Amino acid sequence: MVRRSRPSILGSAVRTAGRTAIIAGTATAVSGKVAAKQAAGAAPPPAEAPAEAAPPAGLSAGAMEQLQKLAELHKAGILTDDEFATQKARILG
């Protein structure tokens, strides 16, 4: 009958340290590749946002705001076509 002896504490520690080194090295390599892919695939910064259309000559900012609110109310179905046209004509004067 052959007796197997228990592994020594030192042998166990060496195996554990070796596994840890392999895992850490693999994790470092993977994270480096992921970071490189993310940097390469990152979208370029957006170009300047297009400037909002300037209000037509003769319209104040307040009039434009009122027209936008009217358009939203009309689109939501709160104002009928006739009510929208009447209020629009009043604002545009």
C-alpha positions as CSV (number, residue, x, y, z in Angstrom):
1,M,0.0,0.0,0.0
2,V,1.4,3.4,-1.1
3,R,0.8,6.3,1.2
4,R,0.3,9.7,-0.3
5,S,1.6,12.5,1.7
6,R,-0.2,15.8,1.9
7,P,1.3,18.6,-0.1
8,S,3.5,21.0,1.9
9,I,2.2,24.5,2.7
10,L,5.1,25.9,0.7
11,G,4.1,23.9,-2.4
12,S,0.5,24.9,-2.0
13,A,1.5,28.6,-1.7
14,V,3.7,28.4,-4.9
15,R,0.9,26.9,-6.9
16,T,-1.5,29.5,-5.7
17,A,0.9,32.3,-6.5
18,G,1.4,30.9,-10.0
19,R,-2.3,30.7,-10.6
20,T,-2.7,34.3,-9.4
21,A,0.1,35.5,-11.7
22,I,-1.5,33.8,-14.7
23,I,-4.9,35.2,-13.9
24,A,-3.6,38.7,-13.4
25,G,-1.5,38.6,-16.6
26,T,-4.6,37.4,-18.6
27,A,-6.8,40.1,-17.0
28,T,-4.2,42.8,-17.9
29,A,-3.9,41.6,-21.5
30,V,-7.7,41.5,-21.9
31,S,-8.3,44.9,-20.4
32,G,-5.6,46.4,-22.6
33,K,-7.3,45.0,-25.7
34,V,-10.7,46.2,-24.6
35,A,-9.4,49.7,-23.9
36,A,-7.7,49.8,-27.3
37,K,-10.9,48.7,-29.1
38,Q,-12.9,51.2,-27.2
39,A,-10.5,54.0,-28.1
40,A,-10.4,53.0,-31.7
41,G,-14.2,52.6,-32.0
42,A,-15.0,55.8,-30.1
43,A,-17.1,58.2,-32.2
44,P,-15.3,61.4,-33.1
45,P,-16.5,64.4,-31.2
46,P,-19.6,65.8,-32.9
47,A,-19.2,68.8,-35.1
48,E,-20.6,72.1,-34.0
49,A,-24.3,71.9,-33.5
50,P,-26.2,73.6,-36.2
51,A,-27.4,77.0,-35.2
52,E,-31.1,77.3,-34.6
53,A,-32.8,79.1,-37.4
54,A,-33.0,82.8,-36.8
55,P,-36.5,84.2,-36.5
56,P,-37.8,85.8,-39.7
57,A,-37.2,89.5,-39.8
58,G,-39.8,91.4,-37.9
59,L,-40.6,88.7,-35.4
60,S,-39.5,89.0,-31.8
61,A,-38.3,86.1,-29.7
62,G,-41.5,86.3,-27.7
63,A,-43.6,86.0,-30.9
64,M,-41.5,82.9,-32.0
65,E,-42.1,81.4,-28.6
66,Q,-45.8,81.9,-28.8
67,L,-45.9,80.4,-32.3
68,Q,-44.0,77.3,-31.1
69,K,-46.3,76.8,-28.1
70,L,-49.3,77.2,-30.5
71,A,-47.8,74.6,-32.8
72,E,-47.3,72.2,-29.9
73,L,-50.9,72.6,-28.8
74,H,-52.2,72.1,-32.3
75,K,-50.0,69.0,-32.8
76,A,-51.3,67.6,-29.5
77,G,-54.9,68.1,-30.7
78,I,-55.7,70.7,-28.1
79,L,-56.3,73.4,-30.7
80,T,-58.4,72.9,-33.8
81,D,-57.2,74.0,-37.2
82,D,-59.4,77.1,-37.1
83,E,-58.2,78.1,-33.6
84,F,-54.6,77.6,-34.6
85,A,-55.0,79.7,-37.7
86,T,-56.8,82.5,-35.8
87,Q,-54.1,82.7,-33.1
88,K,-51.3,82.5,-35.6
89,A,-52.7,85.4,-37.6
90,R,-53.1,87.4,-34.3
91,I,-49.5,86.8,-33.4
92,L,-48.2,87.6,-36.9
93,G,-50.4,90.6,-36.9
